[in-house]
Amino acid sequence: MEKINKLWRKRHQWRLFKARMILRAAYQDCLWDEDGNLVERPHWFELAKQKRNYIYKTTGTPCSCWICKGESYNRREYKKETRRVIKESLE
């Protein structure tokens, strides 16, 4: 197993940051860059270069509001809902 040291943490941080930027780029149609130009379908490199996206290096969500958090997934509720739907369809 790989040792967890400072180098591993830096690589892990970069891997997570890259994944977050790729995910954001996939869901973002256009954005305004630092110079005020409109960029359509930005590449994750362009998002990573912006200063306002620095927050994603340390955390997955920039704040705790309902827009930034996104939809939460509850496995138990999903199972209950699925059972209810199946039960209704059988009756």
N, C-alpha and C positions, 0 to 999 in steps of 0.2 A: 504494500500500500504506500501511496505517495505521502511524504512528510508534509504536514501542514505548517508552513513557515511563511515568512514575509513575501517571498517570491510567489508562492502558491496563492496567497491572498490577493496580490496585485493582479495575477493572471485571472483569478476568479472574478474579481471586480470588473476587469475589462470585458470578460466574457458575458457577464450579466448586463453591463452597460450596452454592449453591442446588441444583445438580444432585445433589450428594451427599445433601443433606437430602431431596430428593424421592425419591431411590432408597431411602433408609432408611425413609421414611414408607410407601413401597409395600410393603416387606417386614416391617414391624413391625405386629403386630396391636394390641398395647396397651402402655402404659408408665406408669410412676409419675412424676408431675410433682414439682416442688420442694416442694410443700405436702403430698405424700403421697397425693394423689388418683389414682385409676386413670382413665386416659384411653384409650378404645377408638378405634382407627383415627385416630391423630393426624395433623393436617395438618402440612406441613413447616414452617410458621411456628412451631408449638408446639415442634417439635424444635430449631429454630434459636435459640429464646429460652433454652433450657436451657444452663446453664454447662458441663455435662459434654460437650456436643457442640461446644465451642469448638475442640477438637483437629482437627475436620474442616475448619477454615478453612485450615490449612496442609498437611495431608496427607490422603490418601485412606483410609489405614488407621491406626487409633490405635496399634496395636502389631504385632509380628511373629509373634504366635501363629497357630496353624492355624485358629482360629475366626475371627479378625478378617481374616486374609488372604483367606479364601474359596478357591474352586477356581481353580487356574491353568490356562491354556489353552496347549497346545503344538501349533502347527500341524503340525509334522512328524510328531509322534506320532499326531495325528488322521488325517493322510493315510495313514500306515502301517496304522492300524487299519481305515480304510475300505477300503483295497486288500485287506487280509486277509479282511474280511467278504465282499467281492465275489468274491474268489477261492474262498472256501469255498462260497458259494452257487452258483457255476458248476460246481463239481465234483460 
